[in-house]
Amino acid sequence: MYVCVCNAINCRTVRTHIGAGAQSVGAVFKAQGCSPRCGKCFDTMREMIQEGQPANMSEPVLRAAE
């Protein structure tokens, strides 16, 4: 399914960029080498990015002292 019709970006491509570290809509477009046009895809991409983040990303990371 196409997420961004203006730039022909599909779900698989968005997930690939998220898996490679994209944490924002802008990062997905940058990784794809294009710019947003109409913005209708932003909400869908944001949801995909949130789903791709670990559940505890909002909690601070605690490390044991060595």
mmCIF file as gemmi writes it, N, C-alpha and C atoms, coordinates in Angstrom:
data_model
loop_
_atom_site.group_PDB
_atom_site.id
_atom_site.type_symbol
_atom_site.label_atom_id
_atom_site.label_alt_id
_atom_site.label_comp_id
_atom_site.label_asym_id
_atom_site.label_entity_id
_atom_site.label_seq_id
_atom_site.pdbx_PDB_ins_code
_atom_site.Cartn_x
_atom_site.Cartn_y
_atom_site.Cartn_z
_atom_site.occupancy
_atom_site.B_iso_or_equiv
_atom_site.pdbx_formal_charge
_atom_site.auth_seq_id
_atom_site.auth_asym_id
_atom_site.pdbx_PDB_model_num
ATOM 1 N N . MET Axp A 1 ? 0.843 -1.177 0 1 0 ? 1 A 1
ATOM 2 C CA . MET Axp A 1 ? 0 0 0 1 0 ? 1 A 1
ATOM 3 C C . MET Axp A 1 ? 0.891 1.243 0 1 0 ? 1 A 1
ATOM 4 N N . TYR Axp A 2 ? 0.501 2.23 -0.782 1 0 ? 2 A 1
ATOM 5 C CA . TYR Axp A 2 ? 1.235 3.486 -0.805 1 0 ? 2 A 1
ATOM 6 C C . TYR Axp A 2 ? 0.875 4.327 0.413 1 0 ? 2 A 1
ATOM 7 N N . VAL Axp A 3 ? 1.895 4.84 1.057 1 0 ? 3 A 1
ATOM 8 C CA . VAL Axp A 3 ? 1.713 5.748 2.185 1 0 ? 3 A 1
ATOM 9 C C . VAL Axp A 3 ? 1.753 7.175 1.655 1 0 ? 3 A 1
ATOM 10 N N . CYS Axp A 4 ? 2.735 7.452 0.799 1 0 ? 4 A 1
ATOM 11 C CA . CYS Axp A 4 ? 2.888 8.773 0.19 1 0 ? 4 A 1
ATOM 12 C C . CYS Axp A 4 ? 2.717 8.632 -1.315 1 0 ? 4 A 1
ATOM 13 N N . VAL Axp A 5 ? 1.58 9.032 -1.807 1 0 ? 5 A 1
ATOM 14 C CA . VAL Axp A 5 ? 1.29 8.93 -3.232 1 0 ? 5 A 1
ATOM 15 C C . VAL Axp A 5 ? 2.147 9.927 -4.015 1 0 ? 5 A 1
ATOM 16 N N . CYS Axp A 6 ? 2.363 11.105 -3.463 1 0 ? 6 A 1
ATOM 17 C CA . CYS Axp A 6 ? 3.125 12.146 -4.159 1 0 ? 6 A 1
ATOM 18 C C . CYS Axp A 6 ? 4.541 11.683 -4.517 1 0 ? 6 A 1
ATOM 19 N N . ASN Axp A 7 ? 5.153 10.898 -3.628 1 0 ? 7 A 1
ATOM 20 C CA . ASN Axp A 7 ? 6.525 10.446 -3.844 1 0 ? 7 A 1
ATOM 21 C C . ASN Axp A 7 ? 6.621 8.938 -4.066 1 0 ? 7 A 1
ATOM 22 N N . ALA Axp A 8 ? 5.498 8.268 -4.223 1 0 ? 8 A 1
ATOM 23 C CA . ALA Axp A 8 ? 5.447 6.821 -4.459 1 0 ? 8 A 1
ATOM 24 C C . ALA Axp A 8 ? 6.218 6.046 -3.395 1 0 ? 8 A 1
ATOM 25 N N . ILE Axp A 9 ? 5.951 6.363 -2.118 1 0 ? 9 A 1
ATOM 26 C CA . ILE Axp A 9 ? 6.584 5.66 -0.994 1 0 ? 9 A 1
ATOM 27 C C . ILE Axp A 9 ? 5.56 4.701 -0.403 1 0 ? 9 A 1
ATOM 28 N N . ASN Axp A 10 ? 5.92 3.42 -0.366 1 0 ? 10 A 1
ATOM 29 C CA . ASN Axp A 10 ? 4.986 2.428 0.15 1 0 ? 10 A 1
ATOM 30 C C . ASN Axp A 10 ? 5.335 2.024 1.583 1 0 ? 10 A 1
ATOM 31 N N . CYS Axp A 11 ? 4.478 1.191 2.176 1 0 ? 11 A 1
ATOM 32 C CA . CYS Axp A 11 ? 4.649 0.746 3.567 1 0 ? 11 A 1
ATOM 33 C C . CYS Axp A 11 ? 5.993 0.061 3.781 1 0 ? 11 A 1
ATOM 34 N N . ARG Axp A 12 ? 6.357 -0.802 2.862 1 0 ? 12 A 1
ATOM 35 C CA . ARG Axp A 12 ? 7.607 -1.543 3.002 1 0 ? 12 A 1
ATOM 36 C C . ARG Axp A 12 ? 8.803 -0.591 3.057 1 0 ? 12 A 1
ATOM 37 N N . THR Axp A 13 ? 8.79 0.424 2.23 1 0 ? 13 A 1
ATOM 38 C CA . THR Axp A 13 ? 9.884 1.392 2.206 1 0 ? 13 A 1
ATOM 39 C C . THR Axp A 13 ? 9.949 2.165 3.522 1 0 ? 13 A 1
ATOM 40 N N . VAL Axp A 14 ? 8.799 2.598 4.029 1 0 ? 14 A 1
ATOM 41 C CA . VAL Axp A 14 ? 8.764 3.323 5.298 1 0 ? 14 A 1
ATOM 42 C C . VAL Axp A 14 ? 9.291 2.431 6.415 1 0 ? 14 A 1
ATOM 43 N N . ARG Axp A 15 ? 8.859 1.183 6.465 1 0 ? 15 A 1
ATOM 44 C CA . ARG Axp A 15 ? 9.33 0.257 7.509 1 0 ? 15 A 1
ATOM 45 C C . ARG Axp A 15 ? 10.833 0 7.402 1 0 ? 15 A 1
ATOM 46 N N . THR Axp A 16 ? 11.341 -0.063 6.183 1 0 ? 16 A 1
ATOM 47 C CA . THR Axp A 16 ? 12.78 -0.253 5.979 1 0 ? 16 A 1
ATOM 48 C C . THR Axp A 16 ? 13.555 0.917 6.565 1 0 ? 16 A 1
ATOM 49 N N . HIS Axp A 17 ? 13.105 2.133 6.31 1 0 ? 17 A 1
ATOM 50 C CA . HIS Axp A 17 ? 13.782 3.321 6.833 1 0 ? 17 A 1
ATOM 51 C C . HIS Axp A 17 ? 13.66 3.409 8.357 1 0 ? 17 A 1
ATOM 52 N N . ILE Axp A 18 ? 12.516 3.022 8.895 1 0 ? 18 A 1
ATOM 53 C CA . ILE Axp A 18 ? 12.341 2.998 10.35 1 0 ? 18 A 1
ATOM 54 C C . ILE Axp A 18 ? 13.307 1.984 10.958 1 0 ? 18 A 1
ATOM 55 N N . GLY Axp A 19 ? 13.405 0.82 10.345 1 0 ? 19 A 1
ATOM 56 C CA . GLY Axp A 19 ? 14.327 -0.203 10.814 1 0 ? 19 A 1
ATOM 57 C C . GLY Axp A 19 ? 15.783 0.237 10.75 1 0 ? 19 A 1
ATOM 58 N N . ALA Axp A 20 ? 16.078 1.138 9.819 1 0 ? 20 A 1
ATOM 59 C CA . ALA Axp A 20 ? 17.439 1.655 9.668 1 0 ? 20 A 1
ATOM 60 C C . ALA Axp A 20 ? 17.708 2.847 10.58 1 0 ? 20 A 1
ATOM 61 N N . GLY Axp A 21 ? 16.689 3.251 11.36 1 0 ? 21 A 1
ATOM 62 C CA . GLY Axp A 21 ? 16.906 4.302 12.338 1 0 ? 21 A 1
ATOM 63 C C . GLY Axp A 21 ? 16.125 5.589 12.154 1 0 ? 21 A 1
ATOM 64 N N . ALA Axp A 22 ? 15.303 5.695 11.122 1 0 ? 22 A 1
ATOM 65 C CA . ALA Axp A 22 ? 14.501 6.911 10.935 1 0 ? 22 A 1
ATOM 66 C C . ALA Axp A 22 ? 13.514 7.044 12.088 1 0 ? 22 A 1
ATOM 67 N N . GLN Axp A 23 ? 13.541 8.198 12.763 1 0 ? 23 A 1
ATOM 68 C CA . GLN Axp A 23 ? 12.672 8.417 13.918 1 0 ? 23 A 1
ATOM 69 C C . GLN Axp A 23 ? 11.708 9.575 13.724 1 0 ? 23 A 1
ATOM 70 N N . SER Axp A 24 ? 11.618 10.068 12.492 1 0 ? 24 A 1
ATOM 71 C CA . SER Axp A 24 ? 10.682 11.148 12.201 1 0 ? 24 A 1
ATOM 72 C C . SER Axp A 24 ? 10.258 11.055 10.742 1 0 ? 24 A 1
ATOM 73 N N . VAL Axp A 25 ? 9.19 11.75 10.424 1 0 ? 25 A 1
ATOM 74 C CA . VAL Axp A 25 ? 8.71 11.784 9.045 1 0 ? 25 A 1
ATOM 75 C C . VAL Axp A 25 ? 9.788 12.383 8.153 1 0 ? 25 A 1
ATOM 76 N N . GLY Axp A 26 ? 10.407 13.453 8.621 1 0 ? 26 A 1
ATOM 77 C CA . GLY Axp A 26 ? 11.469 14.096 7.854 1 0 ? 26 A 1
ATOM 78 C C . GLY Axp A 26 ? 12.629 13.163 7.569 1 0 ? 26 A 1
ATOM 79 N N . ALA Axp A 27 ? 12.954 12.316 8.536 1 0 ? 27 A 1
ATOM 80 C CA . ALA Axp A 27 ? 14.054 11.362 8.353 1 0 ? 27 A 1
ATOM 81 C C . ALA Axp A 27 ? 13.707 10.324 7.288 1 0 ? 27 A 1
ATOM 82 N N . VAL Axp A 28 ? 12.441 9.934 7.213 1 0 ? 28 A 1
ATOM 83 C CA . VAL Axp A 28 ? 12.014 8.985 6.178 1 0 ? 28 A 1
ATOM 84 C C . VAL Axp A 28 ? 12.183 9.629 4.806 1 0 ? 28 A 1
ATOM 85 N N . PHE Axp A 29 ? 11.732 10.864 4.657 1 0 ? 29 A 1
ATOM 86 C CA . PHE Axp A 29 ? 11.871 11.552 3.374 1 0 ? 29 A 1
ATOM 87 C C . PHE Axp A 29 ? 13.34 11.758 3.019 1 0 ? 29 A 1
ATOM 88 N N . LYS Axp A 30 ? 14.144 12.13 3.987 1 0 ? 30 A 1
ATOM 89 C CA . LYS Axp A 30 ? 15.575 12.339 3.74 1 0 ? 30 A 1
ATOM 90 C C . LYS Axp A 30 ? 16.231 11.041 3.287 1 0 ? 30 A 1
ATOM 91 N N . ALA Axp A 31 ? 15.911 9.938 3.973 1 0 ? 31 A 1
ATOM 92 C CA . ALA Axp A 31 ? 16.475 8.64 3.606 1 0 ? 31 A 1
ATOM 93 C C . ALA Axp A 31 ? 16.032 8.224 2.209 1 0 ? 31 A 1
ATOM 94 N N . GLN Axp A 32 ? 14.85 8.633 1.831 1 0 ? 32 A 1
ATOM 95 C CA . GLN Axp A 32 ? 14.318 8.294 0.515 1 0 ? 32 A 1
ATOM 96 C C . GLN Axp A 32 ? 14.849 9.249 -0.556 1 0 ? 32 A 1
ATOM 97 N N . GLY Axp A 33 ? 15.432 10.367 -0.134 1 0 ? 33 A 1
ATOM 98 C CA . GLY Axp A 33 ? 15.992 11.328 -1.088 1 0 ? 33 A 1
ATOM 99 C C . GLY Axp A 33 ? 14.955 12.197 -1.755 1 0 ? 33 A 1
ATOM 100 N N . CYS Axp A 34 ? 13.879 12.496 -1.031 1 0 ? 34 A 1
ATOM 101 C CA . CYS Axp A 34 ? 12.825 13.34 -1.582 1 0 ? 34 A 1
ATOM 102 C C . CYS Axp A 34 ? 12.289 14.277 -0.505 1 0 ? 34 A 1
ATOM 103 N N . SER Axp A 35 ? 11.361 15.118 -0.902 1 0 ? 35 A 1
ATOM 104 C CA . SER Axp A 35 ? 10.755 16.087 0.017 1 0 ? 35 A 1
ATOM 105 C C . SER Axp A 35 ? 9.256 15.855 0.077 1 0 ? 35 A 1
ATOM 106 N N . PRO Axp A 36 ? 8.648 16.154 1.245 1 0 ? 36 A 1
ATOM 107 C CA . PRO Axp A 36 ? 7.188 16.035 1.328 1 0 ? 36 A 1
ATOM 108 C C . PRO Axp A 36 ? 6.517 17.058 0.414 1 0 ? 36 A 1
ATOM 109 N N . ARG Axp A 37 ? 5.346 16.714 -0.061 1 0 ? 37 A 1
ATOM 110 C CA . ARG Axp A 37 ? 4.619 17.634 -0.937 1 0 ? 37 A 1
ATOM 111 C C . ARG Axp A 37 ? 3.314 18.078 -0.294 1 0 ? 37 A 1
ATOM 112 N N . CYS Axp A 38 ? 2.322 17.207 -0.239 1 0 ? 38 A 1
ATOM 113 C CA . CYS Axp A 38 ? 1.01 17.641 0.256 1 0 ? 38 A 1
ATOM 114 C C . CYS Axp A 38 ? 0.848 17.438 1.761 1 0 ? 38 A 1
ATOM 115 N N . GLY Axp A 39 ? 1.585 16.492 2.354 1 0 ? 39 A 1
ATOM 116 C CA . GLY Axp A 39 ? 1.526 16.266 3.796 1 0 ? 39 A 1
ATOM 117 C C . GLY Axp A 39 ? 0.444 15.314 4.267 1 0 ? 39 A 1
ATOM 118 N N . LYS Axp A 40 ? -0.344 14.759 3.375 1 0 ? 40 A 1
ATOM 119 C CA . LYS Axp A 40 ? -1.419 13.844 3.789 1 0 ? 40 A 1
ATOM 120 C C . LYS Axp A 40 ? -0.882 12.55 4.384 1 0 ? 40 A 1
ATOM 121 N N . CYS Axp A 41 ? 0.368 12.232 4.12 1 0 ? 41 A 1
ATOM 122 C CA . CYS Axp A 41 ? 0.96 10.986 4.602 1 0 ? 41 A 1
ATOM 123 C C . CYS Axp A 41 ? 1.559 11.112 6.004 1 0 ? 41 A 1
ATOM 124 N N . PHE Axp A 42 ? 1.692 12.323 6.516 1 0 ? 42 A 1
ATOM 125 C CA . PHE Axp A 42 ? 2.385 12.547 7.792 1 0 ? 42 A 1
ATOM 126 C C . PHE Axp A 42 ? 1.792 11.735 8.939 1 0 ? 42 A 1
ATOM 127 N N . ASP Axp A 43 ? 0.474 11.743 9.083 1 0 ? 43 A 1
ATOM 128 C CA . ASP Axp A 43 ? -0.156 11.016 10.197 1 0 ? 43 A 1
ATOM 129 C C . ASP Axp A 43 ? 0.125 9.523 10.117 1 0 ? 43 A 1
ATOM 130 N N . THR Axp A 44 ? 0.006 8.968 8.915 1 0 ? 44 A 1
ATOM 131 C CA . THR Axp A 44 ? 0.253 7.534 8.744 1 0 ? 44 A 1
ATOM 132 C C . THR Axp A 44 ? 1.708 7.195 9.051 1 0 ? 44 A 1
ATOM 133 N N . MET Axp A 45 ? 2.633 8.002 8.542 1 0 ? 45 A 1
ATOM 134 C CA . MET Axp A 45 ? 4.054 7.754 8.816 1 0 ? 45 A 1
ATOM 135 C C . MET Axp A 45 ? 4.36 7.892 10.302 1 0 ? 45 A 1
ATOM 136 N N . ARG Axp A 46 ? 3.774 8.873 10.954 1 0 ? 46 A 1
ATOM 137 C CA . ARG Axp A 46 ? 3.997 9.041 12.4 1 0 ? 46 A 1
ATOM 138 C C . ARG Axp A 46 ? 3.523 7.805 13.165 1 0 ? 46 A 1
ATOM 139 N N . GLU Axp A 47 ? 2.361 7.29 12.792 1 0 ? 47 A 1
ATOM 140 C CA . GLU Axp A 47 ? 1.85 6.078 13.442 1 0 ? 47 A 1
ATOM 141 C C . GLU Axp A 47 ? 2.796 4.904 13.217 1 0 ? 47 A 1
ATOM 142 N N . MET Axp A 48 ? 3.296 4.769 12.004 1 0 ? 48 A 1
ATOM 143 C CA . MET Axp A 48 ? 4.223 3.68 11.696 1 0 ? 48 A 1
ATOM 144 C C . MET Axp A 48 ? 5.514 3.819 12.493 1 0 ? 48 A 1
ATOM 145 N N . ILE Axp A 49 ? 5.992 5.04 12.645 1 0 ? 49 A 1
ATOM 146 C CA . ILE Axp A 49 ? 7.215 5.287 13.417 1 0 ? 49 A 1
ATOM 147 C C . ILE Axp A 49 ? 6.983 4.945 14.878 1 0 ? 49 A 1
ATOM 148 N N . GLN Axp A 50 ? 5.835 5.346 15.432 1 0 ? 50 A 1
ATOM 149 C CA . GLN Axp A 50 ? 5.53 5.023 16.828 1 0 ? 50 A 1
ATOM 150 C C . GLN Axp A 50 ? 5.413 3.521 17.038 1 0 ? 50 A 1
ATOM 151 N N . GLU Axp A 51 ? 4.813 2.832 16.094 1 0 ? 51 A 1
ATOM 152 C CA . GLU Axp A 51 ? 4.679 1.37 16.191 1 0 ? 51 A 1
ATOM 153 C C . GLU Axp A 51 ? 6.041 0.683 16.096 1 0 ? 51 A 1
ATOM 154 N N . GLY Axp A 52 ? 6.966 1.313 15.402 1 0 ? 52 A 1
ATOM 155 C CA . GLY Axp A 52 ? 8.285 0.732 15.219 1 0 ? 52 A 1
ATOM 156 C C . GLY Axp A 52 ? 9.222 0.961 16.383 1 0 ? 52 A 1
ATOM 157 N N . GLN Axp A 53 ? 8.828 1.814 17.338 1 0 ? 53 A 1
ATOM 158 C CA . GLN Axp A 53 ? 9.66 2.11 18.5 1 0 ? 53 A 1
ATOM 159 C C . GLN Axp A 53 ? 9.379 1.093 19.603 1 0 ? 53 A 1
ATOM 160 N N . PRO Axp A 54 ? 10.408 0.731 20.362 1 0 ? 54 A 1
ATOM 161 C CA . PRO Axp A 54 ? 10.178 -0.141 21.514 1 0 ? 54 A 1
ATOM 162 C C . PRO Axp A 54 ? 9.195 0.499 22.493 1 0 ? 54 A 1
ATOM 163 N N . ALA Axp A 55 ? 8.442 -0.311 23.211 1 0 ? 55 A 1
ATOM 164 C CA . ALA Axp A 55 ? 7.394 0.187 24.111 1 0 ? 55 A 1
ATOM 165 C C . ALA Axp A 55 ? 7.943 1.08 25.205 1 0 ? 55 A 1
ATOM 166 N N . ASN Axp A 56 ? 9.174 0.881 25.64 1 0 ? 56 A 1
ATOM 167 C CA . ASN Axp A 56 ? 9.713 1.646 26.763 1 0 ? 56 A 1
ATOM 168 C C . ASN Axp A 56 ? 10.618 2.797 26.324 1 0 ? 56 A 1
ATOM 169 N N . MET Axp A 57 ? 10.48 3.298 25.1 1 0 ? 57 A 1
ATOM 170 C CA . MET Axp A 57 ? 11.344 4.384 24.622 1 0 ? 57 A 1
ATOM 171 C C . MET Axp A 57 ? 11.195 5.661 25.441 1 0 ? 57 A 1
ATOM 172 N N . SER Axp A 58 ? 10.054 5.876 26.066 1 0 ? 58 A 1
ATOM 173 C CA . SER Axp A 58 ? 9.845 7.095 26.829 1 0 ? 58 A 1
ATOM 174 C C . SER Axp A 58 ? 10.484 7.027 28.215 1 0 ? 58 A 1
ATOM 175 N N . GLU Axp A 59 ? 10.856 5.832 28.635 1 0 ? 59 A 1
ATOM 176 C CA . GLU Axp A 59 ? 11.477 5.682 29.944 1 0 ? 59 A 1
ATOM 177 C C . GLU Axp A 59 ? 12.989 5.833 29.831 1 0 ? 59 A 1
ATOM 178 N N . PRO Axp A 60 ? 13.62 6.412 30.847 1 0 ? 60 A 1
ATOM 179 C CA . PRO Axp A 60 ? 15.068 6.562 30.791 1 0 ? 60 A 1
ATOM 180 C C . PRO Axp A 60 ? 15.767 5.21 30.832 1 0 ? 60 A 1
ATOM 181 N N . VAL Axp A 61 ? 16.9 5.167 30.184 1 0 ? 61 A 1
ATOM 182 C CA . VAL Axp A 61 ? 17.689 3.938 30.178 1 0 ? 61 A 1
ATOM 183 C C . VAL Axp A 61 ? 18.583 3.929 31.411 1 0 ? 61 A 1
ATOM 184 N N . LEU Axp A 62 ? 18.513 2.855 32.184 1 0 ? 62 A 1
ATOM 185 C CA . LEU Axp A 62 ? 19.339 2.726 33.376 1 0 ? 62 A 1
ATOM 186 C C . LEU Axp A 62 ? 20.416 1.694 33.099 1 0 ? 62 A 1
ATOM 187 N N . ARG Axp A 63 ? 21.651 2.035 33.464 1 0 ? 63 A 1
ATOM 188 C CA . ARG Axp A 63 ? 22.756 1.112 33.252 1 0 ? 63 A 1
ATOM 189 C C . ARG Axp A 63 ? 23.377 0.768 34.574 1 0 ? 63 A 1
ATOM 190 N N . ALA Axp A 64 ? 23.76 -0.457 34.71 1 0 ? 64 A 1
ATOM 191 C CA . ALA Axp A 64 ? 24.422 -0.906 35.942 1 0 ? 64 A 1
ATOM 192 C C . ALA Axp A 64 ? 25.832 -0.338 35.981 1 0 ? 64 A 1
ATOM 193 N N . ALA Axp A 65 ? 26.268 0.041 37.17 1 0 ? 65 A 1
ATOM 194 C CA . ALA Axp A 65 ? 27.632 0.542 37.332 1 0 ? 65 A 1
ATOM 195 C C . ALA Axp A 65 ? 28.598 -0.615 37.176 1 0 ? 65 A 1
ATOM 196 N N . GLU Axp A 66 ? 29.682 -0.343 36.501 1 0 ? 66 A 1
ATOM 197 C CA . GLU Axp A 66 ? 30.666 -1.411 36.287 1 0 ? 66 A 1
ATOM 198 C C . GLU Axp A 66 ? 31.717 -1.403 37.358 1 0 ? 66 A 1
